[in-house]
Amino acid sequence: MRYKILDQKGLNFITITVVDWIDLFTRKALCEILITNLSHCRNKKGLKIFGYVIMSNHIHLIVRAAEEQELSEILRDFKSYTAKKIIQFLKNKENKESRKEWLLIHFRNAAKLDDKNSNHKVWQTSNHPIELYTPKVIRQKLTYIHNNPVVGGIVTLPEHYLLSSA
């Protein structure tokens, strides 16, 4: 089932997931690719970020687009750019990622299964958007995002997790 962003200007809960839920973001350098590009999307593309968490295999965001932008276009660009940067990182002989060959093969195979003509596929196609329309639902999703690392057993308090807006 393909989910679509119904309100391009509305507040949305977004989940961006690595193909096959691979634990990709276990290295600081890979997390920095995401953080740098989220910052770029915020500063240059009109992405308004209200909450986020970067987990090992997915990202949760509470976001909306500025008036002149489409949220789906910003997210498409974010996923495309970060995928390219991740593949560049993995191909770099200088990096210390022990799984780089396995990851490159897996992302290449995932691309073969996709209908688009791509060499590597890092992200699942859907962003699984959920429109947030009441303060209660917004608080619920923000709490969910911030508690993700706690539920995962990574930290005991949400504010101890560095890759989060908590």
C-alpha positions in Angstrom: 0.0 0.0 0.0 1.4 3.4 -1.0 0.7 6.2 1.4 0.5 9.8 0.2 0.8 13.2 1.9 -2.7 14.5 1.7 -2.0 18.1 3.0 1.3 19.3 1.5 1.2 22.4 3.8 -0.1 20.6 6.9 1.8 19.1 9.8 2.7 15.5 9.2 4.3 12.6 11.1 6.8 11.0 8.7 8.7 7.8 9.0 11.6 7.3 6.5 13.0 3.8 6.7 16.1 2.1 5.3 15.3 -0.7 2.9 14.7 -4.0 4.7 15.1 -2.2 8.0 18.9 -2.5 7.8 20.7 -0.9 10.8 22.6 1.7 8.8 23.0 4.6 11.2 25.4 3.1 13.6 28.3 5.3 12.5 28.6 9.0 13.4 29.5 9.9 9.8 26.3 8.4 8.4 24.2 10.2 11.0 25.9 13.5 10.1 24.9 13.1 6.5 21.2 13.0 7.7 21.7 15.9 10.1 23.5 18.1 7.6 20.8 17.5 5.0 17.9 18.1 7.4 19.6 21.4 8.2 19.9 22.2 4.5 16.3 21.3 3.9 15.3 23.6 6.8 17.4 26.5 5.7 17.1 26.3 1.9 14.0 24.3 1.1 11.5 25.5 3.6 11.2 22.4 5.8 9.8 23.2 9.2 10.9 20.6 11.7 8.9 20.3 15.0 10.4 17.0 16.2 12.7 14.2 15.1 14.6 11.1 16.0 17.3 9.3 14.1 17.3 5.6 14.9 19.6 2.9 13.5 17.3 2.0 10.6 14.7 4.8 10.4 13.9 8.4 11.0 10.8 9.9 12.5 9.9 13.5 11.8 7.1 15.9 12.6 7.3 18.4 9.8 5.5 20.7 7.4 6.6 22.7 4.4 6.8 26.4 4.0 4.0 28.0 2.0 5.9 28.0 -1.3 7.0 24.4 -1.0 5.5 20.9 -1.3 6.4 18.5 1.5 6.6 15.5 -0.8 9.1 17.3 -3.0 11.3 18.2 0.0 11.2 14.7 1.3 12.0 13.3 -2.2 15.0 15.5 -2.5 16.1 14.7 1.1 16.0 11.0 0.4 17.7 11.3 -3.0 20.5 13.4 -1.7 21.2 11.4 1.4 21.1 8.2 -0.5 23.8 9.5 -2.9 25.9 10.7 0.0 25.5 7.4 1.8 26.6 5.4 -1.2 29.6 7.8 -1.7 30.5 7.2 1.9 30.3 3.5 1.5 32.4 3.5 -1.7 35.1 5.6 -0.1 38.1 3.4 0.7 39.0 5.6 3.6 35.9 4.9 5.7 36.0 2.2 8.4 32.5 0.7 7.9 33.2 -3.0 8.1 29.9 -3.8 6.3 30.3 -1.5 3.3 30.6 -4.2 0.7 27.6 -6.1 2.0 25.6 -2.8 2.3 26.5 -1.8 -1.3 25.4 -5.2 -2.6 22.2 -5.1 -0.6 21.3 -1.5 -1.8 22.2 -2.5 -5.4 19.9 -5.6 -5.2 17.1 -3.5 -3.7 17.3 -1.1 -6.7 16.9 -4.0 -9.1 13.5 -4.8 -7.4 12.4 -1.2 -7.7 10.5 0.0 -10.8 12.8 3.1 -11.1 16.1 2.9 -12.9 18.6 3.4 -10.1 21.9 1.8 -9.1 21.3 1.8 -5.4 18.2 2.0 -3.3 18.8 3.1 0.3 15.3 4.2 1.4 11.9 2.5 1.3 9.6 4.2 -1.1 6.9 5.3 1.2 7.3 7.9 3.9 4.3 6.5 5.8 2.8 10.0 6.4 0.2 10.6 9.1 -1.5 14.0 9.1 -1.5 15.7 12.5 -4.6 17.8 13.1 -5.2 18.1 16.9 -2.9 19.1 19.7 -3.6 15.7 21.4 -2.4 13.8 18.3 0.6 16.1 17.9 1.7 15.5 21.6 1.1 11.8 21.2 3.4 11.5 18.1 6.0 13.8 19.6 6.1 11.6 22.8 6.3 8.5 20.6 9.3 10.0 18.7 11.2 11.0 21.8 10.5 7.7 23.5 11.7 5.6 20.6 15.3 5.3 21.9 14.0 4.6 25.4 11.7 1.8 24.2 14.7 0.5 22.1 16.8 0.2 25.3 19.4 2.7 24.1 18.9 5.3 26.8 16.8 5.6 30.0 15.5 9.1 29.4 14.5 10.7 26.0 16.7 13.8 26.5 19.8 11.6 26.8 19.6 10.5 23.2 21.8 12.8 21.1 20.1 12.2 17.7 16.7 13.6 18.8 14.9 16.8 19.4 14.0 15.7 22.9 
